[in-house]
Amino acid sequence: MADHHDEFKPGSMDIRAQEKTFAGFIAFTKWGVIIIFAILIFLALVGA
């Protein structure tokens, strides 16, 4: 097996796509939780 450790430079990889995906996941999760809580509060208030 060839040793390729000399070609890798820590911190040199472009991670903009991963950062954008993670930010989208966090936003989706946050709004999903907010909507679920709003539905639960609505159901509690109307006595369903």
PDB file of N, CA, C and O in Angstrom, chain B, residues numbered from 101:
ATOM      1  N   MET B 101       0.831  -1.175   0.000  1.00  0.00           N
ATOM      2  CA  MET B 101       0.000   0.000   0.000  1.00  0.00           C
ATOM      3  C   MET B 101       0.884   1.250   0.000  1.00  0.00           C
ATOM      4  O   MET B 101       1.890   1.314   0.706  1.00  0.00           O
ATOM      5  N   ALA B 102       0.506   2.197  -0.769  1.00  0.00           N
ATOM      6  CA  ALA B 102       1.277   3.432  -0.838  1.00  0.00           C
ATOM      7  C   ALA B 102       0.946   4.327   0.348  1.00  0.00           C
ATOM      8  O   ALA B 102      -0.190   4.358   0.821  1.00  0.00           O
ATOM      9  N   ASP B 103       1.949   5.049   0.819  1.00  0.00           N
ATOM     10  CA  ASP B 103       1.751   5.971   1.926  1.00  0.00           C
ATOM     11  C   ASP B 103       1.468   7.361   1.367  1.00  0.00           C
ATOM     12  O   ASP B 103       2.331   7.965   0.730  1.00  0.00           O
ATOM     13  N   HIS B 104       0.257   7.867   1.606  1.00  0.00           N
ATOM     14  CA  HIS B 104      -0.144   9.148   1.029  1.00  0.00           C
ATOM     15  C   HIS B 104      -0.280  10.243   2.083  1.00  0.00           C
ATOM     16  O   HIS B 104      -0.916  11.266   1.829  1.00  0.00           O
ATOM     17  N   HIS B 105       0.300  10.045   3.246  1.00  0.00           N
ATOM     18  CA  HIS B 105       0.161  11.039   4.313  1.00  0.00           C
ATOM     19  C   HIS B 105       0.827  12.355   3.960  1.00  0.00           C
ATOM     20  O   HIS B 105       0.419  13.401   4.464  1.00  0.00           O
ATOM     21  N   ASP B 106       1.834  12.331   3.113  1.00  0.00           N
ATOM     22  CA  ASP B 106       2.534  13.570   2.766  1.00  0.00           C
ATOM     23  C   ASP B 106       1.714  14.442   1.815  1.00  0.00           C
ATOM     24  O   ASP B 106       2.043  15.615   1.640  1.00  0.00           O
ATOM     25  N   GLU B 107       0.644  13.901   1.187  1.00  0.00           N
ATOM     26  CA  GLU B 107      -0.180  14.682   0.262  1.00  0.00           C
ATOM     27  C   GLU B 107      -1.313  15.410   0.975  1.00  0.00           C
ATOM     28  O   GLU B 107      -1.840  16.389   0.448  1.00  0.00           O
ATOM     29  N   PHE B 108      -1.692  14.957   2.146  1.00  0.00           N
ATOM     30  CA  PHE B 108      -2.825  15.541   2.859  1.00  0.00           C
ATOM     31  C   PHE B 108      -2.370  16.711   3.715  1.00  0.00           C
ATOM     32  O   PHE B 108      -1.397  16.609   4.463  1.00  0.00           O
ATOM     33  N   LYS B 109      -3.089  17.830   3.597  1.00  0.00           N
ATOM     34  CA  LYS B 109      -2.809  19.003   4.412  1.00  0.00           C
ATOM     35  C   LYS B 109      -4.034  19.255   5.293  1.00  0.00           C
ATOM     36  O   LYS B 109      -5.085  19.645   4.783  1.00  0.00           O
ATOM     37  N   PRO B 110      -3.918  19.039   6.599  1.00  0.00           N
ATOM     38  CA  PRO B 110      -5.057  19.249   7.492  1.00  0.00           C
ATOM     39  C   PRO B 110      -5.627  20.659   7.355  1.00  0.00           C
ATOM     40  O   PRO B 110      -4.888  21.643   7.336  1.00  0.00           O
ATOM     41  N   GLY B 111      -6.954  20.738   7.259  1.00  0.00           N
ATOM     42  CA  GLY B 111      -7.619  22.024   7.140  1.00  0.00           C
ATOM     43  C   GLY B 111      -7.684  22.582   5.737  1.00  0.00           C
ATOM     44  O   GLY B 111      -8.138  23.710   5.547  1.00  0.00           O
ATOM     45  N   SER B 112      -7.241  21.821   4.745  1.00  0.00           N
ATOM     46  CA  SER B 112      -7.203  22.340   3.380  1.00  0.00           C
ATOM     47  C   SER B 112      -8.419  21.930   2.544  1.00  0.00           C
ATOM     48  O   SER B 112      -8.596  22.422   1.430  1.00  0.00           O
ATOM     49  N   MET B 113      -9.254  21.036   3.073  1.00  0.00           N
ATOM     50  CA  MET B 113     -10.406  20.568   2.320  1.00  0.00           C
ATOM     51  C   MET B 113     -11.517  21.620   2.311  1.00  0.00           C
ATOM     52  O   MET B 113     -11.766  22.265   3.330  1.00  0.00           O
ATOM     53  N   ASP B 114     -12.180  21.794   1.175  1.00  0.00           N
ATOM     54  CA  ASP B 114     -13.298  22.726   1.066  1.00  0.00           C
ATOM     55  C   ASP B 114     -14.539  22.071   1.663  1.00  0.00           C
ATOM     56  O   ASP B 114     -15.026  21.064   1.149  1.00  0.00           O
ATOM     57  N   ILE B 115     -15.044  22.643   2.740  1.00  0.00           N
ATOM     58  CA  ILE B 115     -16.195  22.045   3.428  1.00  0.00           C
ATOM     59  C   ILE B 115     -17.429  22.932   3.345  1.00  0.00           C
ATOM     60  O   ILE B 115     -18.339  22.786   4.161  1.00  0.00           O
ATOM     61  N   ARG B 116     -17.484  23.839   2.390  1.00  0.00           N
ATOM     62  CA  ARG B 116     -18.643  24.723   2.267  1.00  0.00           C
ATOM     63  C   ARG B 116     -19.934  23.946   2.022  1.00  0.00           C
ATOM     64  O   ARG B 116     -20.979  24.304   2.565  1.00  0.00           O
ATOM     65  N   ALA B 117     -19.877  22.900   1.219  1.00  0.00           N
ATOM     66  CA  ALA B 117     -21.078  22.103   0.937  1.00  0.00           C
ATOM     67  C   ALA B 117     -21.572  21.400   2.204  1.00  0.00           C
ATOM     68  O   ALA B 117     -22.775  21.345   2.458  1.00  0.00           O
ATOM     69  N   GLN B 118     -20.643  20.866   2.996  1.00  0.00           N
ATOM     70  CA  GLN B 118     -21.033  20.209   4.237  1.00  0.00           C
ATOM     71  C   GLN B 118     -21.620  21.214   5.223  1.00  0.00           C
ATOM     72  O   GLN B 118     -22.599  20.915   5.906  1.00  0.00           O
ATOM     73  N   GLU B 119     -21.023  22.410   5.299  1.00  0.00           N
ATOM     74  CA  GLU B 119     -21.536  23.437   6.199  1.00  0.00           C
ATOM     75  C   GLU B 119     -22.942  23.877   5.796  1.00  0.00           C
ATOM     76  O   GLU B 119     -23.803  24.082   6.650  1.00  0.00           O
ATOM     77  N   LYS B 120     -23.166  24.021   4.498  1.00  0.00           N
ATOM     78  CA  LYS B 120     -24.489  24.426   4.001  1.00  0.00           C
ATOM     79  C   LYS B 120     -25.522  23.339   4.291  1.00  0.00           C
ATOM     80  O   LYS B 120     -26.641  23.645   4.702  1.00  0.00           O
ATOM     81  N   THR B 121     -25.162  22.086   4.081  1.00  0.00           N
ATOM     82  CA  THR B 121     -26.064  20.972   4.358  1.00  0.00           C
ATOM     83  C   THR B 121     -26.400  20.899   5.838  1.00  0.00           C
ATOM     84  O   THR B 121     -27.559  20.701   6.204  1.00  0.00           O
ATOM     85  N   PHE B 122     -25.397  21.058   6.690  1.00  0.00           N
ATOM     86  CA  PHE B 122     -25.619  21.003   8.131  1.00  0.00           C
ATOM     87  C   PHE B 122     -26.509  22.157   8.590  1.00  0.00           C
ATOM     88  O   PHE B 122     -27.397  21.958   9.419  1.00  0.00           O
ATOM     89  N   ALA B 123     -26.283  23.352   8.064  1.00  0.00           N
ATOM     90  CA  ALA B 123     -27.114  24.504   8.418  1.00  0.00           C
ATOM     91  C   ALA B 123     -28.568  24.264   7.994  1.00  0.00           C
ATOM     92  O   ALA B 123     -29.493  24.622   8.724  1.00  0.00           O
ATOM     93  N   GLY B 124     -28.769  23.667   6.831  1.00  0.00           N
ATOM     94  CA  GLY B 124     -30.119  23.339   6.378  1.00  0.00           C
ATOM     95  C   GLY B 124     -30.774  22.302   7.275  1.00  0.00           C
ATOM     96  O   GLY B 124     -31.961  22.407   7.581  1.00  0.00           O
ATOM     97  N   PHE B 125     -30.018  21.313   7.694  1.00  0.00           N
ATOM     98  CA  PHE B 125     -30.538  20.274   8.589  1.00  0.00           C
ATOM     99  C   PHE B 125     -30.956  20.879   9.923  1.00  0.00           C
ATOM    100  O   PHE B 125     -32.019  20.551  10.449  1.00  0.00           O
ATOM    101  N   ILE B 126     -30.125  21.761  10.470  1.00  0.00           N
ATOM    102  CA  ILE B 126     -30.436  22.401  11.749  1.00  0.00           C
ATOM    103  C   ILE B 126     -31.691  23.261  11.619  1.00  0.00           C
ATOM    104  O   ILE B 126     -32.552  23.230  12.498  1.00  0.00           O
ATOM    105  N   ALA B 127     -31.806  24.024  10.535  1.00  0.00           N
ATOM    106  CA  ALA B 127     -32.983  24.875  10.328  1.00  0.00           C
ATOM    107  C   ALA B 127     -34.245  24.019  10.186  1.00  0.00           C
ATOM    108  O   ALA B 127     -35.278  24.338  10.775  1.00  0.00           O
ATOM    109  N   PHE B 128     -34.165  22.943   9.415  1.00  0.00           N
ATOM    110  CA  PHE B 128     -35.304  22.037   9.227  1.00  0.00           C
ATOM    111  C   PHE B 128     -35.732  21.433  10.558  1.00  0.00           C
ATOM    112  O   PHE B 128     -36.924  21.368  10.858  1.00  0.00           O
ATOM    113  N   THR B 129     -34.772  20.994  11.349  1.00  0.00           N
ATOM    114  CA  THR B 129     -35.064  20.395  12.647  1.00  0.00           C
ATOM    115  C   THR B 129     -35.704  21.410  13.582  1.00  0.00           C
ATOM    116  O   THR B 129     -36.683  21.103  14.262  1.00  0.00           O
ATOM    117  N   LYS B 130     -35.152  22.622  13.617  1.00  0.00           N
ATOM    118  CA  LYS B 130     -35.685  23.671  14.488  1.00  0.00           C
ATOM    119  C   LYS B 130     -37.135  23.984  14.140  1.00  0.00           C
ATOM    120  O   LYS B 130     -37.991  24.023  15.023  1.00  0.00           O
ATOM    121  N   TRP B 131     -37.414  24.206  12.862  1.00  0.00           N
ATOM    122  CA  TRP B 131     -38.789  24.535  12.453  1.00  0.00           C
ATOM    123  C   TRP B 131     -39.719  23.343  12.627  1.00  0.00           C
ATOM    124  O   TRP B 131     -40.895  23.523  12.941  1.00  0.00           O
ATOM    125  N   GLY B 132     -39.221  22.146  12.433  1.00  0.00           N
ATOM    126  CA  GLY B 132     -40.044  20.958  12.665  1.00  0.00           C
ATOM    127  C   GLY B 132     -40.476  20.845  14.112  1.00  0.00           C
ATOM    128  O   GLY B 132     -41.634  20.539  14.396  1.00  0.00           O
ATOM    129  N   VAL B 133     -39.551  21.091  15.030  1.00  0.00           N
ATOM    130  CA  VAL B 133     -39.866  21.036  16.461  1.00  0.00           C
ATOM    131  C   VAL B 133     -40.854  22.145  16.829  1.00  0.00           C
ATOM    132  O   VAL B 133     -41.791  21.913  17.594  1.00  0.00           O
ATOM    133  N   ILE B 134     -40.650  23.339  16.293  1.00  0.00           N
ATOM    134  CA  ILE B 134     -41.566  24.457  16.569  1.00  0.00           C
ATOM    135  C   ILE B 134     -42.981  24.120  16.092  1.00  0.00           C
ATOM    136  O   ILE B 134     -43.953  24.363  16.807  1.00  0.00           O
ATOM    137  N   ILE B 135     -43.092  23.570  14.902  1.00  0.00           N
ATOM    138  CA  ILE B 135     -44.412  23.220  14.358  1.00  0.00           C
ATOM    139  C   ILE B 135     -45.076  22.123  15.183  1.00  0.00           C
ATOM    140  O   ILE B 135     -46.276  22.185  15.449  1.00  0.00           O
ATOM    141  N   ILE B 136     -44.307  21.129  15.584  1.00  0.00           N
ATOM    142  CA  ILE B 136     -44.865  20.044  16.406  1.00  0.00           C
ATOM    143  C   ILE B 136     -45.368  20.590  17.738  1.00  0.00           C
ATOM    144  O   ILE B 136     -46.459  20.230  18.179  1.00  0.00           O
ATOM    145  N   PHE B 137     -44.589  21.450  18.378  1.00  0.00           N
ATOM    146  CA  PHE B 137     -45.040  22.044  19.642  1.00  0.00           C
ATOM    147  C   PHE B 137     -46.288  22.893  19.444  1.00  0.00           C
ATOM    148  O   PHE B 137     -47.194  22.865  20.277  1.00  0.00           O
ATOM    149  N   ALA B 138     -46.342  23.639  18.362  1.00  0.00           N
ATOM    150  CA  ALA B 138     -47.524  24.461  18.088  1.00  0.00           C
ATOM    151  C   ALA B 138     -48.764  23.584  17.915  1.00  0.00           C
ATOM    152  O   ALA B 138     -49.840  23.921  18.409  1.00  0.00           O
ATOM    153  N   ILE B 139     -48.613  22.474  17.224  1.00  0.00           N
ATOM    154  CA  ILE B 139     -49.738  21.547  17.040  1.00  0.00           C
ATOM    155  C   ILE B 139     -50.168  20.957  18.383  1.00  0.00           C
ATOM    156  O   ILE B 139     -51.361  20.859  18.666  1.00  0.00           O
ATOM    157  N   LEU B 140     -49.196  20.567  19.207  1.00  0.00           N
ATOM    158  CA  LEU B 140     -49.531  20.004  20.521  1.00  0.00           C
ATOM    159  C   LEU B 140     -50.232  21.025  21.408  1.00  0.00           C
ATOM    160  O   LEU B 140     -51.188  20.684  22.104  1.00  0.00           O
ATOM    161  N   ILE B 141     -49.771  22.264  21.393  1.00  0.00           N
ATOM    162  CA  ILE B 141     -50.420  23.311  22.182  1.00  0.00           C
ATOM    163  C   ILE B 141     -51.838  23.558  21.673  1.00  0.00           C
ATOM    164  O   ILE B 141     -52.771  23.699  22.463  1.00  0.00           O
ATOM    165  N   PHE B 142     -51.994  23.609  20.355  1.00  0.00           N
ATOM    166  CA  PHE B 142     -53.333  23.793  19.773  1.00  0.00           C
ATOM    167  C   PHE B 142     -54.273  22.663  20.196  1.00  0.00           C
ATOM    168  O   PHE B 142     -55.412  22.913  20.588  1.00  0.00           O
ATOM    169  N   LEU B 143     -53.798  21.437  20.116  1.00  0.00           N
ATOM    170  CA  LEU B 143     -54.628  20.301  20.505  1.00  0.00           C
ATOM    171  C   LEU B 143     -54.988  20.346  21.987  1.00  0.00           C
ATOM    172  O   LEU B 143     -56.097  19.972  22.369  1.00  0.00           O
ATOM    173  N   ALA B 144     -54.057  20.800  22.820  1.00  0.00           N
ATOM    174  CA  ALA B 144     -54.348  20.905  24.253  1.00  0.00           C
ATOM    175  C   ALA B 144     -55.383  21.995  24.522  1.00  0.00           C
ATOM    176  O   ALA B 144     -56.231  21.840  25.400  1.00  0.00           O
ATOM    177  N   LEU B 145     -55.320  23.077  23.784  1.00  0.00           N
ATOM    178  CA  LEU B 145     -56.244  24.179  24.012  1.00  0.00           C
ATOM    179  C   LEU B 145     -57.675  23.870  23.526  1.00  0.00           C
ATOM    180  O   LEU B 145     -58.644  24.311  24.143  1.00  0.00           O
ATOM    181  N   VAL B 146     -57.805  23.127  22.441  1.00  0.00           N
ATOM    182  CA  VAL B 146     -59.138  22.812  21.940  1.00  0.00           C
ATOM    183  C   VAL B 146     -59.711  21.555  22.585  1.00  0.00           C
ATOM    184  O   VAL B 146     -60.864  21.201  22.339  1.00  0.00           O
ATOM    185  N   GLY B 147     -58.920  20.887  23.399  1.00  0.00           N
ATOM    186  CA  GLY B 147     -59.411  19.719  24.119  1.00  0.00           C
ATOM    187  C   GLY B 147     -59.598  18.480  23.272  1.00  0.00           C
ATOM    188  O   GLY B 147     -60.478  17.664  23.547  1.00  0.00           O
ATOM    189  N   ALA B 148     -58.794  18.332  22.263  1.00  0.00           N
ATOM    190  CA  ALA B 148     -58.915  17.170  21.389  1.00  0.00           C
ATOM    191  C   ALA B 148     -58.370  15.930  22.049  1.00  0.00           C
ATOM    192  O   ALA B 148     -58.391  14.853  21.453  1.00  0.00           O
TER     193      ALA B 148
END
